[in-house]
Amino acid sequence: MPTKIAINGLGRIGRNQLRLLMTRRSDLELVALNDPRGARGIADLLESDRGSGRPTAATRHDDKHLFLNGHAIRVYAEHDRRSLPWDELGVDIVIESTGQAARADAAREHLAAGAEKVIMTSPAAGDDGTFVLGVNDGSYDPDRHHVISSGSCTTLCLAPVLQVFDDAFGIDAALMTTVHSGSVDDCVQDIPHADLLPAGTRDARITASSLGAAEAVTRVLPHLDGRLEGTALRAPTLRGSITHLTVTATRTVTADEVRVAFQTASEGRLKGILRCADDEIAVSDSVIDPHSSILDTTLIRATGSQVKISAWYDDEWGYSHRLAELIAHVAEGRTP
């Protein structure tokens, strides 16, 4: 019997997940969506999604359903998670992608509504665990982990890179800077915002921003706690980001050794998650790429024990693929 999935929040990640679930997985059944825009609003966004580069063909809908690929998906516009009929629908896993549930206690309301598991699409305080495919997904325990996080797009880019480097050369310390494309939070109009800087300042500027990825990575790789710090720059682009990582190894390292280590990982246990690019690439080359990390081998630099590594990533499409794989991983761990 297919695992029944519901998505709460049809922003960019939620819509990407809808596309992947409807086209790539027969063992996962998308049964419900919840978004304040309702069925018509979701259908309009799917048909005119310019930022993703992959709009969905004309989508039929009525007041309570979307009709995609011959399937009727129930649509709700409920603000109270506890009032959602997950028990009645037999929902097994809820994807919490509103971006508003920064704390896991809000996501746990889905459990009260009848869902078995919740996967949050952002780092969250108080969750039962953060899991990155290819890095620590083997530690997922269905008996203990009920509300989990898939981290952030930067976490998913950075964690595999750090793990490969640490396994090969050891890490004494690491500093990272991510140049990130604009998000919903990066306002380009003068609208109210909790942080005064974003309001009307990010139309064509690169600005400094806070970054939670370093902390999130140490939840995935706890032995690196205290050895990793990071900052972020927000760039006025729709898609595509890059992380620059400067690592102090536990021994002298050459650039060729680093290239070999990452090429080996990309062809082995991290195939499909990490890709090595041997030609110079630009941000446009990372857009609509399903990998979490696209390591630019032309930018590897090493002197003594200091190593500079750069990895590109599509902050939406790559993240959405790992999320879909995490959903499948959680579904496989369910008791029939």
C-alpha positions as CSV (number, residue, x, y, z in Angstrom):
1,M,0.0,0.0,0.0
2,P,1.4,3.4,-0.9
3,T,2.5,5.8,1.8
4,K,0.1,8.7,1.9
5,I,1.6,12.2,1.8
6,A,0.3,15.7,2.6
7,I,2.0,19.0,1.9
8,N,1.4,22.0,4.2
9,G,2.5,25.1,2.4
10,L,2.8,25.4,-1.4
11,G,5.6,27.9,-1.7
12,R,8.5,27.1,-4.0
13,I,9.8,24.0,-2.1
14,G,6.2,22.7,-1.6
15,R,5.4,23.1,-5.4
16,N,8.7,21.4,-6.4
17,Q,7.9,18.6,-4.1
18,L,4.4,18.3,-5.6
19,R,5.9,17.9,-9.1
20,L,8.4,15.3,-7.9
21,L,5.8,13.2,-6.0
22,M,3.4,13.3,-9.0
23,T,5.9,12.3,-11.6
24,R,8.6,10.1,-10.0
25,R,7.2,7.9,-7.1
26,S,4.5,5.3,-7.4
27,D,5.0,4.1,-3.8
28,L,4.2,7.6,-2.4
29,E,0.6,8.9,-2.9
30,L,0.0,12.6,-2.6
31,V,-3.5,12.9,-1.1
32,A,-3.8,16.4,0.3
33,L,-2.5,20.0,0.1
34,N,-3.0,22.8,2.6
35,D,-2.3,26.4,1.6
36,P,-4.3,29.6,2.2
37,R,-4.4,30.4,-1.5
38,G,-6.7,27.4,-2.1
39,A,-7.0,25.2,-5.2
40,R,-7.2,28.1,-7.7
41,G,-4.2,29.9,-6.3
42,I,-2.1,26.8,-6.3
43,A,-3.1,26.0,-9.9
44,D,-2.2,29.5,-11.0
45,L,1.3,29.3,-9.4
46,L,2.0,25.9,-10.9
47,E,1.1,27.1,-14.4
48,S,3.1,30.4,-14.2
49,D,6.1,29.4,-12.1
50,R,8.9,31.3,-13.9
51,G,11.5,31.1,-11.2
52,S,11.6,27.3,-11.3
53,G,12.1,27.1,-15.0
54,R,9.6,24.3,-15.1
55,P,6.0,25.4,-15.1
56,T,3.4,22.7,-14.9
57,A,1.0,22.2,-17.8
58,A,-2.5,23.5,-17.5
59,T,-3.9,22.3,-14.2
60,R,-7.6,21.5,-13.7
61,H,-9.2,22.3,-10.3
62,D,-12.4,22.8,-8.5
63,D,-13.0,24.5,-5.2
64,K,-11.7,21.5,-3.2
65,H,-9.3,19.6,-5.5
66,L,-6.4,19.8,-7.9
67,F,-6.5,17.3,-10.8
68,L,-3.0,16.2,-11.9
69,N,-2.0,13.2,-13.9
70,G,-5.4,11.6,-13.5
71,H,-5.3,12.0,-9.7
72,A,-7.6,14.2,-7.6
73,I,-5.7,15.8,-4.7
74,R,-7.8,17.3,-1.9
75,V,-7.0,20.9,-1.1
76,Y,-7.5,22.8,2.1
77,A,-7.0,26.4,3.2
78,E,-6.9,25.7,7.0
79,H,-4.7,28.0,9.2
80,D,-5.0,25.7,12.3
81,R,-2.8,22.6,11.8
82,R,-4.7,20.8,14.5
83,S,-7.9,21.1,12.5
84,L,-6.6,19.3,9.4
85,P,-8.2,15.9,8.7
86,W,-5.0,13.9,8.5
87,D,-6.5,11.1,10.6
88,E,-9.6,10.9,8.4
89,L,-7.5,10.8,5.2
90,G,-5.0,8.3,6.6
91,V,-2.0,10.6,6.1
92,D,1.3,9.0,7.0
93,I,3.8,11.8,6.4
94,V,3.3,15.6,6.3
95,I,5.7,17.8,4.5
96,E,5.8,21.1,6.6
97,S,7.0,23.6,4.0
98,T,5.3,26.8,5.1
99,G,8.6,28.3,6.3
100,Q,6.7,29.6,9.4
101,A,7.2,26.6,11.7
102,A,10.7,27.5,12.9
103,R,10.0,25.5,16.0
104,A,9.1,21.8,16.0
105,D,6.3,22.3,18.5
106,A,4.2,23.9,15.7
107,A,5.0,21.0,13.4
108,R,3.9,18.5,16.1
109,E,0.4,19.8,15.7
110,H,0.2,17.6,12.5
111,L,0.8,14.6,14.8
112,A,-2.1,15.7,16.9
113,A,-4.2,15.9,13.7
114,G,-3.4,12.2,13.0
115,A,-0.2,12.2,10.9
116,E,2.5,9.6,11.8
117,K,5.5,11.7,10.8
118,V,6.4,15.3,9.9
119,I,9.4,16.4,7.8
120,M,10.2,20.1,8.0
121,T,11.9,21.8,5.1
122,S,14.0,24.1,7.2
123,P,16.2,23.9,10.3
124,A,14.0,23.7,13.4
125,A,14.6,24.0,17.1
126,G,13.3,21.1,19.1
127,D,13.0,18.6,16.3
128,D,13.8,14.9,16.8
129,G,16.7,15.0,14.3
130,T,18.1,16.6,11.2
131,F,19.0,14.2,8.4
132,V,21.0,14.8,5.2
133,L,20.9,12.0,2.6
134,G,24.3,10.4,2.1
135,V,25.7,11.8,5.3
136,N,23.7,10.7,8.4
137,D,20.4,9.2,7.1
138,G,21.5,5.8,8.4
139,S,21.0,7.1,12.0
140,Y,17.3,7.7,11.4
141,D,15.2,5.7,13.9
142,P,11.5,5.4,13.1
143,D,10.8,4.6,16.8
144,R,12.3,7.9,18.0
145,H,12.2,10.3,15.2
146,H,8.7,11.6,14.5
147,V,9.3,15.3,13.7
148,I,12.4,15.7,11.7
149,S,14.1,18.4,9.6
150,S,15.8,18.1,6.2
151,G,17.9,21.1,7.0
152,S,18.5,23.9,4.6
153,C,19.8,24.0,1.0
154,T,23.2,25.3,2.3
155,T,23.3,22.5,4.9
156,L,22.7,19.9,2.2
157,C,25.4,21.4,0.0
158,L,28.0,21.8,2.8
159,A,27.5,18.6,4.8
160,P,28.6,16.1,2.1
161,V,31.6,18.2,1.2
162,L,32.8,18.5,4.8
163,Q,32.3,14.7,5.4
164,V,34.3,13.8,2.3
165,F,37.1,16.1,3.3
166,D,37.1,15.1,7.0
167,D,37.2,11.4,6.1
168,A,40.1,11.9,3.7
169,F,42.2,14.5,5.5
170,G,40.7,15.4,8.9
171,I,39.5,18.9,9.8
172,D,41.0,21.1,12.5
173,A,38.9,24.1,11.6
174,A,36.7,25.4,8.7
175,L,35.3,28.8,7.6
176,M,32.6,29.1,5.0
177,T,30.9,31.9,3.1
178,T,27.8,31.2,1.0
179,V,26.7,33.6,-1.8
180,H,23.0,32.8,-1.8
181,S,20.3,33.8,-4.3
182,G,17.5,35.9,-3.0
183,S,14.7,34.2,-1.0
184,V,11.2,35.2,-0.1
185,D,12.8,36.9,3.0
186,D,14.9,39.1,0.8
187,C,12.5,42.0,0.2
188,V,12.9,44.2,-2.8
189,Q,10.0,46.6,-1.9
190,D,9.5,48.8,1.2
191,I,7.4,46.4,3.2
192,P,7.5,45.7,7.0
193,H,10.2,43.3,8.1
194,A,11.5,42.2,11.5
195,D,15.0,43.2,10.3
196,L,15.2,46.7,9.1
197,L,17.9,46.0,6.5
198,P,15.9,43.9,4.0
199,A,13.0,46.4,3.6
200,G,13.7,48.0,0.2
201,T,17.5,47.5,0.2
202,R,18.0,44.3,-1.7
203,D,16.8,45.3,-5.2
204,A,20.3,45.2,-6.8
205,R,22.7,44.8,-4.0
206,I,24.7,42.1,-2.4
207,T,24.1,42.2,1.4
208,A,25.4,40.4,4.4
209,S,23.0,38.1,6.1
210,S,22.9,35.8,9.1
211,L,23.5,32.1,8.5
212,G,22.2,29.1,10.4
213,A,23.8,26.5,8.2
214,A,27.0,26.1,10.2
215,E,25.0,25.3,13.3
216,A,22.7,23.0,11.3
217,V,25.7,21.1,9.9
218,T,27.1,20.4,13.3
219,R,23.8,18.7,14.2
220,V,24.4,16.4,11.2
221,L,28.2,16.1,11.9
222,P,28.4,16.7,15.7
223,H,32.1,16.0,15.9
224,L,32.7,19.3,14.0
225,D,31.0,21.4,16.7
226,G,33.3,24.3,17.6
227,R,35.3,23.9,14.4
228,L,33.0,25.4,11.9
229,E,31.9,29.0,11.4
230,G,30.2,30.8,8.5
231,T,28.7,33.9,7.0
232,A,26.3,34.5,4.1
233,L,25.9,37.0,1.3
234,R,22.6,37.5,-0.4
235,A,22.7,38.2,-4.1
236,P,19.9,39.7,-6.3
237,T,19.4,36.5,-8.4
238,L,16.5,34.2,-8.6
239,R,18.3,30.9,-8.5
240,G,21.8,29.4,-8.0
241,S,24.2,29.7,-5.1
242,I,27.8,28.9,-4.2
243,T,29.5,28.0,-1.0
244,H,33.2,28.8,-0.5
245,L,34.9,26.7,2.2
246,T,38.3,27.2,3.6
247,V,39.5,24.2,5.6
248,T,42.5,23.6,7.8
249,A,43.4,20.0,7.4
250,T,45.1,17.9,10.0
251,R,48.0,17.4,7.6
252,T,49.6,18.9,4.5
253,V,47.3,18.4,1.5
254,T,47.7,18.9,-2.3
255,A,45.0,20.1,-4.6
256,D,45.4,16.9,-6.6
257,E,44.7,14.8,-3.5
258,V,41.5,16.9,-2.9
259,R,40.3,16.4,-6.5
260,V,40.8,12.6,-6.3
261,A,39.0,12.4,-3.0
262,F,35.9,14.2,-4.2
263,Q,35.9,12.5,-7.6
264,T,36.0,9.1,-5.9
265,A,33.1,10.1,-3.6
266,S,31.0,11.5,-6.5
267,E,31.3,8.2,-8.4
268,G,30.7,6.1,-5.3
269,R,28.6,6.5,-2.2
270,L,27.6,10.1,-3.0
271,K,26.6,9.5,-6.6
272,G,23.6,11.6,-7.4
273,I,24.3,13.9,-4.4
274,L,27.7,15.3,-5.2
275,R,28.9,16.1,-8.7
276,C,32.4,17.2,-9.7
277,A,32.6,19.8,-12.5
278,D,36.0,19.8,-14.3
279,D,35.2,22.9,-16.5
280,E,34.7,26.4,-15.3
281,I,31.0,26.9,-14.6
282,A,28.8,29.8,-13.8
283,V,25.7,30.2,-11.6
284,S,23.4,29.4,-14.5
285,D,25.1,25.9,-14.9
286,S,23.9,25.0,-11.4
287,V,20.2,25.9,-12.0
288,I,17.8,22.9,-12.4
289,D,20.6,20.6,-11.3
290,P,19.4,17.8,-8.9
291,H,22.7,17.4,-7.0
292,S,23.1,18.9,-3.5
293,S,26.7,20.0,-4.3
294,I,28.5,20.7,-7.5
295,L,32.1,20.9,-6.6
296,D,34.1,23.2,-9.0
297,T,37.4,21.3,-9.2
298,T,38.9,24.3,-11.2
299,L,38.7,26.4,-8.0
300,I,40.4,24.0,-5.6
301,R,43.5,25.7,-4.0
302,A,45.8,24.2,-1.4
303,T,48.9,25.5,0.4
304,G,50.2,23.5,3.3
305,S,47.3,22.4,5.4
306,Q,45.0,25.2,4.1
307,V,42.5,24.2,1.4
308,K,39.9,26.3,-0.5
309,I,36.9,24.5,-2.0
310,S,33.9,25.9,-3.8
311,A,30.6,24.1,-4.4
312,W,27.6,25.4,-6.4
313,Y,24.1,24.4,-5.8
314,D,20.5,25.1,-7.0
315,D,19.0,26.1,-3.7
316,E,15.5,24.8,-4.7
317,W,15.8,21.9,-7.2
318,G,18.7,20.1,-5.6
319,Y,17.2,20.5,-2.1
320,S,13.8,19.3,-3.4
321,H,15.4,16.1,-4.8
322,R,17.0,15.2,-1.5
323,L,13.7,16.0,0.3
324,A,11.9,13.5,-2.0
325,E,14.6,10.9,-1.2
326,L,14.2,11.6,2.5
327,I,10.5,11.1,2.3
328,A,11.0,7.8,0.6
329,H,13.6,6.8,3.3
330,V,11.1,7.6,6.1
331,A,8.4,5.8,4.3
332,E,10.5,2.7,4.0
333,G,11.0,2.7,7.8
334,R,7.3,2.7,8.5
335,T,5.7,-0.4,10.0
336,P,3.2,-1.8,7.4
